[in-house]
Amino acid sequence: MAGNRKLGCLSIFLFVALCASLFVNFVLMIAAFQRLGGIREAEPIPRFREILLQRGTRPSLDKIAV
């Protein structure tokens, strides 16, 4: 009789652990979808300062810049 009781307690513990795990996974999944589906601000276009070392020839717009 004691063997059956331990098996019952183990089953209840495993069931509670499974429910807790499913709940945590569900919360994390909702948080991930909200983060992915949210409206994001557009990233600003990076601006670079160029120092022109040598201009390209007239037909092409190539240049050497640092």
N, CA, C, O and CB atoms as a CASP TS submission, in Angstrom:
PFRMAT TS
TARGET T0000
AUTHOR 0000-0000-0000
METHOD Language model
MODEL 1
PARENT N/A
ATOM      1  N   MET     1       0.815  -1.183   0.000  1.00  0.00           N
ATOM      2  CA  MET     1       0.000   0.000   0.000  1.00  0.00           C
ATOM      3  C   MET     1       0.864   1.255   0.000  1.00  0.00           C
ATOM      4  O   MET     1       0.506   2.253  -0.624  1.00  0.00           O
ATOM      5  CB  MET     1      -0.930  -0.006   1.192  1.00  0.00           C
ATOM      6  N   ALA     2       2.005   1.211   0.699  1.00  0.00           N
ATOM      7  CA  ALA     2       2.873   2.385   0.752  1.00  0.00           C
ATOM      8  C   ALA     2       3.496   2.661  -0.613  1.00  0.00           C
ATOM      9  O   ALA     2       3.747   3.814  -0.962  1.00  0.00           O
ATOM     10  CB  ALA     2       3.972   2.193   1.806  1.00  0.00           C
ATOM     11  N   GLY     3       3.744   1.600  -1.387  1.00  0.00           N
ATOM     12  CA  GLY     3       4.317   1.772  -2.721  1.00  0.00           C
ATOM     13  C   GLY     3       3.382   2.524  -3.645  1.00  0.00           C
ATOM     14  O   GLY     3       3.819   3.368  -4.426  1.00  0.00           O
ATOM     15  N   ASN     4       2.106   2.223  -3.561  1.00  0.00           N
ATOM     16  CA  ASN     4       1.122   2.920  -4.390  1.00  0.00           C
ATOM     17  C   ASN     4       1.002   4.389  -4.004  1.00  0.00           C
ATOM     18  O   ASN     4       0.786   5.249  -4.858  1.00  0.00           O
ATOM     19  CB  ASN     4      -0.239   2.241  -4.276  1.00  0.00           C
ATOM     20  N   ARG     5       1.141   4.666  -2.730  1.00  0.00           N
ATOM     21  CA  ARG     5       1.020   6.043  -2.254  1.00  0.00           C
ATOM     22  C   ARG     5       2.180   6.889  -2.764  1.00  0.00           C
ATOM     23  O   ARG     5       1.977   8.034  -3.166  1.00  0.00           O
ATOM     24  CB  ARG     5       0.969   6.083  -0.718  1.00  0.00           C
ATOM     25  N   LYS     6       3.395   6.341  -2.754  1.00  0.00           N
ATOM     26  CA  LYS     6       4.551   7.079  -3.264  1.00  0.00           C
ATOM     27  C   LYS     6       4.412   7.336  -4.759  1.00  0.00           C
ATOM     28  O   LYS     6       4.760   8.412  -5.246  1.00  0.00           O
ATOM     29  CB  LYS     6       5.850   6.311  -2.978  1.00  0.00           C
ATOM     30  N   LEU     7       3.911   6.363  -5.470  1.00  0.00           N
ATOM     31  CA  LEU     7       3.703   6.537  -6.896  1.00  0.00           C
ATOM     32  C   LEU     7       2.667   7.627  -7.152  1.00  0.00           C
ATOM     33  O   LEU     7       2.797   8.388  -8.111  1.00  0.00           O
ATOM     34  CB  LEU     7       3.266   5.216  -7.541  1.00  0.00           C
ATOM     35  N   GLY     8       1.655   7.712  -6.318  1.00  0.00           N
ATOM     36  CA  GLY     8       0.639   8.755  -6.445  1.00  0.00           C
ATOM     37  C   GLY     8       1.222  10.130  -6.187  1.00  0.00           C
ATOM     38  O   GLY     8       0.921  11.072  -6.919  1.00  0.00           O
ATOM     39  N   CYS     9       2.055  10.267  -5.153  1.00  0.00           N
ATOM     40  CA  CYS     9       2.684  11.554  -4.845  1.00  0.00           C
ATOM     41  C   CYS     9       3.627  11.971  -5.971  1.00  0.00           C
ATOM     42  O   CYS     9       3.684  13.144  -6.341  1.00  0.00           O
ATOM     43  CB  CYS     9       3.452  11.477  -3.507  1.00  0.00           C
ATOM     44  N   LEU    10       4.363  11.007  -6.509  1.00  0.00           N
ATOM     45  CA  LEU    10       5.269  11.309  -7.615  1.00  0.00           C
ATOM     46  C   LEU    10       4.484  11.760  -8.840  1.00  0.00           C
ATOM     47  O   LEU    10       4.882  12.695  -9.534  1.00  0.00           O
ATOM     48  CB  LEU    10       6.134  10.085  -7.958  1.00  0.00           C
ATOM     49  N   SER    11       3.376  11.094  -9.098  1.00  0.00           N
ATOM     50  CA  SER    11       2.546  11.469 -10.246  1.00  0.00           C
ATOM     51  C   SER    11       1.994  12.881 -10.085  1.00  0.00           C
ATOM     52  O   SER    11       1.988  13.660 -11.039  1.00  0.00           O
ATOM     53  CB  SER    11       1.393  10.472 -10.422  1.00  0.00           C
ATOM     54  N   ILE    12       1.532  13.212  -8.886  1.00  0.00           N
ATOM     55  CA  ILE    12       1.009  14.562  -8.632  1.00  0.00           C
ATOM     56  C   ILE    12       2.115  15.594  -8.782  1.00  0.00           C
ATOM     57  O   ILE    12       1.905  16.647  -9.385  1.00  0.00           O
ATOM     58  CB  ILE    12       0.385  14.654  -7.222  1.00  0.00           C
ATOM     59  N   PHE    13       3.295  15.299  -8.237  1.00  0.00           N
ATOM     60  CA  PHE    13       4.414  16.237  -8.351  1.00  0.00           C
ATOM     61  C   PHE    13       4.801  16.458  -9.812  1.00  0.00           C
ATOM     62  O   PHE    13       5.021  17.595 -10.230  1.00  0.00           O
ATOM     63  CB  PHE    13       5.624  15.723  -7.559  1.00  0.00           C
ATOM     64  N   LEU    14       4.885  15.382 -10.585  1.00  0.00           N
ATOM     65  CA  LEU    14       5.242  15.518 -11.998  1.00  0.00           C
ATOM     66  C   LEU    14       4.170  16.283 -12.773  1.00  0.00           C
ATOM     67  O   LEU    14       4.494  17.066 -13.666  1.00  0.00           O
ATOM     68  CB  LEU    14       5.455  14.137 -12.625  1.00  0.00           C
ATOM     69  N   PHE    15       2.901  16.063 -12.440  1.00  0.00           N
ATOM     70  CA  PHE    15       1.820  16.785 -13.103  1.00  0.00           C
ATOM     71  C   PHE    15       1.887  18.280 -12.787  1.00  0.00           C
ATOM     72  O   PHE    15       1.698  19.109 -13.678  1.00  0.00           O
ATOM     73  CB  PHE    15       0.460  16.214 -12.680  1.00  0.00           C
ATOM     74  N   VAL    16       2.152  18.626 -11.539  1.00  0.00           N
ATOM     75  CA  VAL    16       2.273  20.043 -11.150  1.00  0.00           C
ATOM     76  C   VAL    16       3.487  20.671 -11.830  1.00  0.00           C
ATOM     77  O   VAL    16       3.414  21.813 -12.285  1.00  0.00           O
ATOM     78  CB  VAL    16       2.388  20.185  -9.603  1.00  0.00           C
ATOM     79  N   ALA    17       4.593  19.950 -11.906  1.00  0.00           N
ATOM     80  CA  ALA    17       5.788  20.469 -12.582  1.00  0.00           C
ATOM     81  C   ALA    17       5.523  20.676 -14.071  1.00  0.00           C
ATOM     82  O   ALA    17       5.983  21.660 -14.651  1.00  0.00           O
ATOM     83  CB  ALA    17       6.980  19.511 -12.384  1.00  0.00           C
ATOM     84  N   LEU    18       4.787  19.761 -14.693  1.00  0.00           N
ATOM     85  CA  LEU    18       4.435  19.903 -16.105  1.00  0.00           C
ATOM     86  C   LEU    18       3.550  21.124 -16.327  1.00  0.00           C
ATOM     87  O   LEU    18       3.764  21.883 -17.273  1.00  0.00           O
ATOM     88  CB  LEU    18       3.726  18.641 -16.610  1.00  0.00           C
ATOM     89  N   CYS    19       2.567  21.317 -15.469  1.00  0.00           N
ATOM     90  CA  CYS    19       1.686  22.488 -15.591  1.00  0.00           C
ATOM     91  C   CYS    19       2.469  23.784 -15.408  1.00  0.00           C
ATOM     92  O   CYS    19       2.244  24.747 -16.143  1.00  0.00           O
ATOM     93  CB  CYS    19       0.546  22.414 -14.560  1.00  0.00           C
ATOM     94  N   ALA    20       3.375  23.824 -14.449  1.00  0.00           N
ATOM     95  CA  ALA    20       4.183  25.023 -14.231  1.00  0.00           C
ATOM     96  C   ALA    20       5.077  25.302 -15.434  1.00  0.00           C
ATOM     97  O   ALA    20       5.238  26.455 -15.835  1.00  0.00           O
ATOM     98  CB  ALA    20       5.035  24.872 -12.964  1.00  0.00           C
ATOM     99  N   SER    21       5.652  24.267 -16.001  1.00  0.00           N
ATOM    100  CA  SER    21       6.509  24.425 -17.173  1.00  0.00           C
ATOM    101  C   SER    21       5.712  24.939 -18.368  1.00  0.00           C
ATOM    102  O   SER    21       6.174  25.828 -19.083  1.00  0.00           O
ATOM    103  CB  SER    21       7.185  23.096 -17.522  1.00  0.00           C
ATOM    104  N   LEU    22       4.528  24.390 -18.586  1.00  0.00           N
ATOM    105  CA  LEU    22       3.676  24.860 -19.686  1.00  0.00           C
ATOM    106  C   LEU    22       3.274  26.321 -19.490  1.00  0.00           C
ATOM    107  O   LEU    22       3.241  27.090 -20.451  1.00  0.00           O
ATOM    108  CB  LEU    22       2.420  23.982 -19.801  1.00  0.00           C
ATOM    109  N   PHE    23       2.970  26.704 -18.256  1.00  0.00           N
ATOM    110  CA  PHE    23       2.596  28.088 -17.973  1.00  0.00           C
ATOM    111  C   PHE    23       3.756  29.040 -18.251  1.00  0.00           C
ATOM    112  O   PHE    23       3.563  30.088 -18.868  1.00  0.00           O
ATOM    113  CB  PHE    23       2.138  28.229 -16.518  1.00  0.00           C
ATOM    114  N   VAL    24       4.955  28.686 -17.803  1.00  0.00           N
ATOM    115  CA  VAL    24       6.130  29.535 -18.038  1.00  0.00           C
ATOM    116  C   VAL    24       6.424  29.637 -19.529  1.00  0.00           C
ATOM    117  O   VAL    24       6.724  30.725 -20.021  1.00  0.00           O
ATOM    118  CB  VAL    24       7.362  28.981 -17.289  1.00  0.00           C
ATOM    119  N   ASN    25       6.345  28.534 -20.251  1.00  0.00           N
ATOM    120  CA  ASN    25       6.575  28.567 -21.698  1.00  0.00           C
ATOM    121  C   ASN    25       5.532  29.418 -22.405  1.00  0.00           C
ATOM    122  O   ASN    25       5.861  30.141 -23.345  1.00  0.00           O
ATOM    123  CB  ASN    25       6.565  27.151 -22.272  1.00  0.00           C
ATOM    124  N   PHE    26       4.291  29.345 -21.972  1.00  0.00           N
ATOM    125  CA  PHE    26       3.226  30.148 -22.566  1.00  0.00           C
ATOM    126  C   PHE    26       3.478  31.636 -22.346  1.00  0.00           C
ATOM    127  O   PHE    26       3.304  32.436 -23.265  1.00  0.00           O
ATOM    128  CB  PHE    26       1.866  29.750 -21.980  1.00  0.00           C
ATOM    129  N   VAL    27       3.885  32.011 -21.138  1.00  0.00           N
ATOM    130  CA  VAL    27       4.185  33.418 -20.838  1.00  0.00           C
ATOM    131  C   VAL    27       5.364  33.901 -21.675  1.00  0.00           C
ATOM    132  O   VAL    27       5.326  35.009 -22.210  1.00  0.00           O
ATOM    133  CB  VAL    27       4.489  33.602 -19.333  1.00  0.00           C
ATOM    134  N   LEU    28       6.401  33.094 -21.795  1.00  0.00           N
ATOM    135  CA  LEU    28       7.560  33.483 -22.599  1.00  0.00           C
ATOM    136  C   LEU    28       7.207  33.601 -24.075  1.00  0.00           C
ATOM    137  O   LEU    28       7.725  34.476 -24.768  1.00  0.00           O
ATOM    138  CB  LEU    28       8.689  32.477 -22.418  1.00  0.00           C
ATOM    139  N   MET    29       6.331  32.729 -24.561  1.00  0.00           N
ATOM    140  CA  MET    29       5.921  32.787 -25.961  1.00  0.00           C
ATOM    141  C   MET    29       5.113  34.058 -26.234  1.00  0.00           C
ATOM    142  O   MET    29       5.296  34.694 -27.272  1.00  0.00           O
ATOM    143  CB  MET    29       5.098  31.539 -26.333  1.00  0.00           C
ATOM    144  N   ILE    30       4.233  34.426 -25.326  1.00  0.00           N
ATOM    145  CA  ILE    30       3.459  35.660 -25.490  1.00  0.00           C
ATOM    146  C   ILE    30       4.389  36.865 -25.490  1.00  0.00           C
ATOM    147  O   ILE    30       4.219  37.772 -26.305  1.00  0.00           O
ATOM    148  CB  ILE    30       2.401  35.798 -24.371  1.00  0.00           C
ATOM    149  N   ALA    31       5.366  36.893 -24.594  1.00  0.00           N
ATOM    150  CA  ALA    31       6.307  38.011 -24.535  1.00  0.00           C
ATOM    151  C   ALA    31       7.122  38.106 -25.818  1.00  0.00           C
ATOM    152  O   ALA    31       7.379  39.208 -26.305  1.00  0.00           O
ATOM    153  CB  ALA    31       7.239  37.862 -23.329  1.00  0.00           C
ATOM    154  N   ALA    32       7.531  36.975 -26.368  1.00  0.00           N
ATOM    155  CA  ALA    32       8.329  36.981 -27.598  1.00  0.00           C
ATOM    156  C   ALA    32       7.503  37.480 -28.775  1.00  0.00           C
ATOM    157  O   ALA    32       8.002  38.258 -29.589  1.00  0.00           O
ATOM    158  CB  ALA    32       8.877  35.576 -27.895  1.00  0.00           C
ATOM    159  N   PHE    33       6.245  37.045 -28.883  1.00  0.00           N
ATOM    160  CA  PHE    33       5.403  37.483 -29.996  1.00  0.00           C
ATOM    161  C   PHE    33       5.057  38.961 -29.889  1.00  0.00           C
ATOM    162  O   PHE    33       4.946  39.640 -30.909  1.00  0.00           O
ATOM    163  CB  PHE    33       4.126  36.655 -30.050  1.00  0.00           C
ATOM    164  N   GLN    34       4.884  39.469 -28.678  1.00  0.00           N
ATOM    165  CA  GLN    34       4.606  40.896 -28.521  1.00  0.00           C
ATOM    166  C   GLN    34       5.816  41.718 -28.930  1.00  0.00           C
ATOM    167  O   GLN    34       5.679  42.791 -29.518  1.00  0.00           O
ATOM    168  CB  GLN    34       4.208  41.217 -27.072  1.00  0.00           C
ATOM    169  N   ARG    35       6.987  41.218 -28.620  1.00  0.00           N
ATOM    170  CA  ARG    35       8.204  41.947 -28.969  1.00  0.00           C
ATOM    171  C   ARG    35       8.435  41.934 -30.475  1.00  0.00           C
ATOM    172  O   ARG    35       8.867  42.936 -31.045  1.00  0.00           O
ATOM    173  CB  ARG    35       9.413  41.347 -28.246  1.00  0.00           C
ATOM    174  N   LEU    36       8.151  40.807 -31.123  1.00  0.00           N
ATOM    175  CA  LEU    36       8.342  40.715 -32.566  1.00  0.00           C
ATOM    176  C   LEU    36       7.263  41.467 -33.329  1.00  0.00           C
ATOM    177  O   LEU    36       7.542  42.050 -34.377  1.00  0.00           O
ATOM    178  CB  LEU    36       8.359  39.263 -32.998  1.00  0.00           C
ATOM    179  N   GLY    37       6.046  41.465 -32.827  1.00  0.00           N
ATOM    180  CA  GLY    37       4.941  42.081 -33.542  1.00  0.00           C
ATOM    181  C   GLY    37       4.770  43.561 -33.261  1.00  0.00           C
ATOM    182  O   GLY    37       3.958  44.220 -33.911  1.00  0.00           O
ATOM    183  N   GLY    38       5.511  44.093 -32.317  1.00  0.00           N
ATOM    184  CA  GLY    38       5.361  45.499 -31.965  1.00  0.00           C
ATOM    185  C   GLY    38       5.874  46.423 -33.049  1.00  0.00           C
ATOM    186  O   GLY    38       6.675  46.037 -33.902  1.00  0.00           O
ATOM    187  N   ILE    39       5.388  47.660 -32.992  1.00  0.00           N
ATOM    188  CA  ILE    39       5.834  48.662 -33.959  1.00  0.00           C
ATOM    189  C   ILE    39       7.200  49.168 -33.515  1.00  0.00           C
ATOM    190  O   ILE    39       7.388  49.616 -32.383  1.00  0.00           O
ATOM    191  CB  ILE    39       4.803  49.844 -34.083  1.00  0.00           C
ATOM    192  N   ARG    40       8.123  49.082 -34.423  1.00  0.00           N
ATOM    193  CA  ARG    40       9.480  49.528 -34.105  1.00  0.00           C
ATOM    194  C   ARG    40       9.738  50.885 -34.734  1.00  0.00           C
ATOM    195  O   ARG    40       9.192  51.220 -35.785  1.00  0.00           O
ATOM    196  CB  ARG    40      10.526  48.503 -34.591  1.00  0.00           C
ATOM    197  N   GLU    41      10.569  51.642 -34.075  1.00  0.00           N
ATOM    198  CA  GLU    41      10.982  52.915 -34.648  1.00  0.00           C
ATOM    199  C   GLU    41      12.026  52.626 -35.712  1.00  0.00           C
ATOM    200  O   GLU    41      12.879  51.753 -35.552  1.00  0.00           O
ATOM    201  CB  GLU    41      11.538  53.886 -33.555  1.00  0.00           C
ATOM    202  N   ALA    42      11.943  53.372 -36.791  1.00  0.00           N
ATOM    203  CA  ALA    42      12.921  53.187 -37.863  1.00  0.00           C
ATOM    204  C   ALA    42      14.295  53.627 -37.369  1.00  0.00           C
ATOM    205  O   ALA    42      14.437  54.652 -36.703  1.00  0.00           O
ATOM    206  CB  ALA    42      12.513  53.983 -39.137  1.00  0.00           C
ATOM    207  N   GLU    43      15.292  52.832 -37.709  1.00  0.00           N
ATOM    208  CA  GLU    43      16.646  53.189 -37.309  1.00  0.00           C
ATOM    209  C   GLU    43      17.116  54.376 -38.124  1.00  0.00           C
ATOM    210  O   GLU    43      16.860  54.447 -39.326  1.00  0.00           O
ATOM    211  CB  GLU    43      17.606  51.997 -37.480  1.00  0.00           C
ATOM    212  N   PRO    44      17.799  55.305 -37.483  1.00  0.00           N
ATOM    213  CA  PRO    44      18.292  56.449 -38.247  1.00  0.00           C
ATOM    214  C   PRO    44      19.374  56.018 -39.240  1.00  0.00           C
ATOM    215  O   PRO    44      20.154  55.103 -38.974  1.00  0.00           O
ATOM    216  CB  PRO    44      18.842  57.528 -37.300  1.00  0.00           C
ATOM    217  N   ILE    45      19.401  56.683 -40.368  1.00  0.00           N
ATOM    218  CA  ILE    45      20.399  56.379 -41.391  1.00  0.00           C
ATOM    219  C   ILE    45      21.754  56.883 -40.895  1.00  0.00           C
ATOM    220  O   ILE    45      21.885  58.053 -40.534  1.00  0.00           O
ATOM    221  CB  ILE    45      20.020  57.030 -42.774  1.00  0.00           C
ATOM    222  N   PRO    46      22.751  56.017 -40.875  1.00  0.00           N
ATOM    223  CA  PRO    46      24.062  56.477 -40.404  1.00  0.00           C
ATOM    224  C   PRO    46      24.656  57.501 -41.362  1.00  0.00           C
ATOM    225  O   PRO    46      24.572  57.355 -42.581  1.00  0.00           O
ATOM    226  CB  PRO    46      25.022  55.290 -40.241  1.00  0.00           C
ATOM    227  N   ARG    47      25.243  58.514 -40.801  1.00  0.00           N
ATOM    228  CA  ARG    47      25.871  59.548 -41.623  1.00  0.00           C
ATOM    229  C   ARG    47      27.375  59.494 -41.384  1.00  0.00           C
ATOM    230  O   ARG    47      27.850  59.375 -40.255  1.00  0.00           O
ATOM    231  CB  ARG    47      25.297  60.972 -41.293  1.00  0.00           C
ATOM    232  N   PHE    48      28.093  59.586 -42.476  1.00  0.00           N
ATOM    233  CA  PHE    48      29.541  59.499 -42.403  1.00  0.00           C
ATOM    234  C   PHE    48      30.149  60.800 -42.910  1.00  0.00           C
ATOM    235  O   PHE    48      29.650  61.412 -43.854  1.00  0.00           O
ATOM    236  CB  PHE    48      30.064  58.292 -43.216  1.00  0.00           C
ATOM    237  N   ARG    49      31.206  61.197 -42.282  1.00  0.00           N
ATOM    238  CA  ARG    49      31.966  62.337 -42.799  1.00  0.00           C
ATOM    239  C   ARG    49      33.046  61.778 -43.693  1.00  0.00           C
ATOM    240  O   ARG    49      33.771  60.859 -43.311  1.00  0.00           O
ATOM    241  CB  ARG    49      32.576  63.216 -41.644  1.00  0.00           C
ATOM    242  N   GLU    50      33.150  62.337 -44.887  1.00  0.00           N
ATOM    243  CA  GLU    50      34.152  61.860 -45.840  1.00  0.00           C
ATOM    244  C   GLU    50      35.199  62.933 -46.062  1.00  0.00           C
ATOM    245  O   GLU    50      34.898  64.124 -46.143  1.00  0.00           O
ATOM    246  CB  GLU    50      33.498  61.460 -47.178  1.00  0.00           C
ATOM    247  N   ILE    51      36.414  62.484 -46.157  1.00  0.00           N
ATOM    248  CA  ILE    51      37.506  63.357 -46.589  1.00  0.00           C
ATOM    249  C   ILE    51      37.925  62.836 -47.949  1.00  0.00           C
ATOM    250  O   ILE    51      38.436  61.723 -48.071  1.00  0.00           O
ATOM    251  CB  ILE    51      38.722  63.375 -45.554  1.00  0.00           C
ATOM    252  N   LEU    52      37.707  63.641 -48.959  1.00  0.00           N
ATOM    253  CA  LEU    52      37.964  63.229 -50.335  1.00  0.00           C
ATOM    254  C   LEU    52      39.451  63.336 -50.627  1.00  0.00           C
ATOM    255  O   LEU    52      40.035  64.412 -50.503  1.00  0.00           O
ATOM    256  CB  LEU    52      37.149  64.085 -51.332  1.00  0.00           C
ATOM    257  N   LEU    53      40.066  62.224 -51.015  1.00  0.00           N
ATOM    258  CA  LEU    53      41.485  62.221 -51.344  1.00  0.00           C
ATOM    259  C   LEU    53      41.710  62.442 -52.830  1.00  0.00           C
ATOM    260  O   LEU    53      42.613  63.179 -53.224  1.00  0.00           O
ATOM    261  CB  LEU    53      42.124  60.914 -50.911  1.00  0.00           C
ATOM    262  N   GLN    54      40.897  61.811 -53.642  1.00  0.00           N
ATOM    263  CA  GLN    54      41.091  61.932 -55.090  1.00  0.00           C
ATOM    264  C   GLN    54      39.747  61.773 -55.783  1.00  0.00           C
ATOM    265  O   GLN    54      39.022  60.810 -55.534  1.00  0.00           O
ATOM    266  CB  GLN    54      42.111  60.875 -55.614  1.00  0.00           C
ATOM    267  N   ARG    55      39.419  62.712 -56.646  1.00  0.00           N
ATOM    268  CA  ARG    55      38.175  62.639 -57.412  1.00  0.00           C
ATOM    269  C   ARG    55      38.335  61.647 -58.555  1.00  0.00           C
ATOM    270  O   ARG    55      39.433  61.424 -59.065  1.00  0.00           O
ATOM    271  CB  ARG    55      37.775  64.035 -57.955  1.00  0.00           C
ATOM    272  N   GLY    56      37.218  61.064 -58.938  1.00  0.00           N
ATOM    273  CA  GLY    56      37.231  60.160 -60.079  1.00  0.00           C
ATOM    274  C   GLY    56      37.236  60.949 -61.378  1.00  0.00           C
ATOM    275  O   GLY    56      37.098  62.172 -61.377  1.00  0.00           O
ATOM    276  N   THR    57      37.397  60.238 -62.476  1.00  0.00           N
ATOM    277  CA  THR    57      37.354  60.903 -63.781  1.00  0.00           C
ATOM    278  C   THR    57      35.923  61.337 -64.062  1.00  0.00           C
ATOM    279  O   THR    57      34.994  60.861 -63.409  1.00  0.00           O
ATOM    280  CB  THR    57      37.882  59.966 -64.914  1.00  0.00           C
ATOM    281  N   ARG    58      35.736  62.215 -65.004  1.00  0.00           N
ATOM    282  CA  ARG    58      34.420  62.799 -65.287  1.00  0.00           C
ATOM    283  C   ARG    58      33.336  61.777 -65.638  1.00  0.00           C
ATOM    284  O   ARG    58      32.245  61.882 -65.076  1.00  0.00           O
ATOM    285  CB  ARG    58      34.546  63.773 -66.410  1.00  0.00           C
ATOM    286  N   PRO    59      33.548  60.802 -66.517  1.00  0.00           N
ATOM    287  CA  PRO    59      32.446  59.894 -66.863  1.00  0.00           C
ATOM    288  C   PRO    59      31.986  59.038 -65.678  1.00  0.00           C
ATOM    289  O   PRO    59      30.817  58.659 -65.617  1.00  0.00           O
ATOM    290  CB  PRO    59      32.867  58.988 -68.006  1.00  0.00           C
ATOM    291  N   SER    60      32.870  58.733 -64.752  1.00  0.00           N
ATOM    292  CA  SER    60      32.470  57.885 -63.623  1.00  0.00           C
ATOM    293  C   SER    60      32.385  58.733 -62.360  1.00  0.00           C
ATOM    294  O   SER    60      32.967  59.815 -62.273  1.00  0.00           O
ATOM    295  CB  SER    60      33.470  56.706 -63.425  1.00  0.00           C
ATOM    296  N   LEU    61      31.666  58.228 -61.412  1.00  0.00           N
ATOM    297  CA  LEU    61      31.515  58.933 -60.141  1.00  0.00           C
ATOM    298  C   LEU    61      32.367  58.293 -59.048  1.00  0.00           C
ATOM    299  O   LEU    61      32.114  58.490 -57.859  1.00  0.00           O
ATOM    300  CB  LEU    61      30.045  58.953 -59.717  1.00  0.00           C
ATOM    301  N   ASP    62      33.378  57.526 -59.457  1.00  0.00           N
ATOM    302  CA  ASP    62      34.249  56.876 -58.482  1.00  0.00           C
ATOM    303  C   ASP    62      35.070  57.922 -57.752  1.00  0.00           C
ATOM    304  O   ASP    62      35.414  58.966 -58.306  1.00  0.00           O
ATOM    305  CB  ASP    62      35.172  55.844 -59.165  1.00  0.00           C
ATOM    306  N   LYS    63      35.372  57.628 -56.516  1.00  0.00           N
ATOM    307  CA  LYS    63      36.224  58.518 -55.742  1.00  0.00           C
ATOM    308  C   LYS    63      36.907  57.707 -54.653  1.00  0.00           C
ATOM    309  O   LYS    63      36.475  56.608 -54.307  1.00  0.00           O
ATOM    310  CB  LYS    63      35.407  59.694 -55.134  1.00  0.00           C
ATOM    311  N   ILE    64      37.959  58.262 -54.132  1.00  0.00           N
ATOM    312  CA  ILE    64      38.667  57.647 -53.014  1.00  0.00           C
ATOM    313  C   ILE    64      38.415  58.538 -51.808  1.00  0.00           C
ATOM    314  O   ILE    64      38.758  59.720 -51.814  1.00  0.00           O
ATOM    315  CB  ILE    64      40.218  57.477 -53.308  1.00  0.00           C
ATOM    316  N   ALA    65      37.816  57.964 -50.780  1.00  0.00           N
ATOM    317  CA  ALA    65      37.489  58.746 -49.590  1.00  0.00           C
ATOM    318  C   ALA    65      37.939  57.982 -48.357  1.00  0.00           C
ATOM    319  O   ALA    65      38.040  56.755 -48.360  1.00  0.00           O
ATOM    320  CB  ALA    65      35.968  59.056 -49.520  1.00  0.00           C
ATOM    321  N   VAL    66      38.204  58.736 -47.314  1.00  0.00           N
ATOM    322  CA  VAL    66      38.619  58.149 -46.041  1.00  0.00           C
ATOM    323  C   VAL    66      37.620  58.547 -44.977  1.00  0.00           C
ATOM    324  O   VAL    66      37.769  58.164 -43.817  1.00  0.00           O
ATOM    325  CB  VAL    66      40.052  58.598 -45.648  1.00  0.00           C
TER
END
